[in-house]
Amino acid sequence: MIGTYWHQNGADHSIEDGKLAEDDGLNSLVFMMLMTDARAKDSDALPAGTTDRRGWPGDGFAASPWGSRLWLLAREKLTTTTLQRAEDYASEALVPLLKGMAKRYRVTASRQGRERLRLDITITKPDDTVMRYGISLRWAAHTLRGEVSHAL
């Protein structure tokens, strides 16, 4: 799979030795699982002033919904409760990895300054290789923007 580098304004393809770099796709998959908006549950409180439950049309046909509910936190203060919900939403979004891409994973949320929430993710692959990812979400009044870092 073509290597993708995610940053705050979108994504770029990685280039190594003048060619498109390749990776196993896990980096892109993790970012898409977390930054794609999952449909809000009926019991979820929507952000003030909104009625859109988001999600995507394929959710009606999928065995499990795609994406995360992190978007529900966009207008909330960065409190301990918000950090716990971010961990829960991220963990929920990564469950499909357990169908062959990972043996287990762990998500930890922390606050970075006044305007950043960081998700640190450790994934143990079936061959016991451990992958670590960090996603920093910039908190703004109306949007969440993600940046991902990857370390072996």
Secondary structure, 3 states (H helix, E strand, C coil): CECEEEECCEEEECEECCEECECCCHHHHHHHHHHCECCCCCCCCCCCCCCCCCCCHHHHCCCCCCCECHHHHCCCCCCHHHHHHHHHHHHHHHHHHHCCCCCEEEEEEEEECCCEEEEEEEEECCCCCEEEEEEEEEECCCCEEEEEEEEC
